[in-house]
Amino acid sequence: MMLFLWVVVFALPVAVMVAAILWPEGVPPDRPVEEIRRRVEAEESCHPVGDF
């Protein structure tokens, strides 16, 4: 019983933290890379470039 408590207290949070750090974040299927690039370029072209 005590071993189970230690696993819950230490191993479970460490496993969740490692999974959160190492798990790759995927691109949503409705937002391909080309669409994101076009949107960023469109936003950049709307704003003047210079030191303000």
C-alpha positions as CSV (number, residue, x, y, z in Angstrom):
1,M,0.0,0.0,0.0
2,M,2.8,2.4,0.8
3,L,4.6,1.7,-2.5
4,F,1.4,2.5,-4.3
5,L,1.2,5.9,-2.5
6,W,4.8,6.7,-3.4
7,V,4.1,5.8,-7.1
8,V,1.1,8.1,-7.1
9,V,2.9,10.9,-5.3
10,F,6.1,10.9,-7.4
11,A,6.0,8.7,-10.5
12,L,2.7,9.8,-11.8
13,P,3.4,13.6,-11.8
14,V,6.9,13.0,-13.3
15,A,5.4,10.8,-16.0
16,V,2.8,13.5,-16.8
17,M,5.5,16.2,-16.9
18,V,7.7,14.2,-19.2
19,A,4.8,13.4,-21.5
20,A,3.8,17.0,-21.7
21,I,7.3,18.1,-22.6
22,L,8.1,15.4,-25.1
23,W,4.7,14.9,-26.8
24,P,4.7,16.5,-30.2
25,E,2.0,19.1,-31.0
26,G,0.4,18.3,-34.3
27,V,-0.9,20.8,-36.8
28,P,-4.7,20.6,-36.9
29,P,-6.0,19.0,-40.2
30,D,-8.0,22.1,-41.1
31,R,-4.9,24.4,-40.8
32,P,-2.2,23.2,-43.1
33,V,1.2,24.8,-43.1
34,E,0.6,26.6,-46.4
35,E,-2.6,28.3,-45.0
36,I,-0.8,29.4,-41.9
37,R,2.1,30.8,-44.0
38,R,-0.4,32.7,-46.2
39,R,-2.2,34.2,-43.2
40,V,1.1,35.4,-41.6
41,E,2.3,36.9,-44.9
42,A,-1.1,38.7,-45.3
43,E,-0.9,40.1,-41.8
44,E,2.7,41.3,-42.4
45,S,1.7,43.0,-45.7
46,C,-1.1,44.9,-44.0
47,H,1.3,46.6,-41.5
48,P,3.9,49.2,-42.6
49,V,7.5,48.1,-42.0
50,G,9.8,50.5,-40.1
51,D,10.9,51.7,-36.8
52,F,8.0,53.2,-34.8
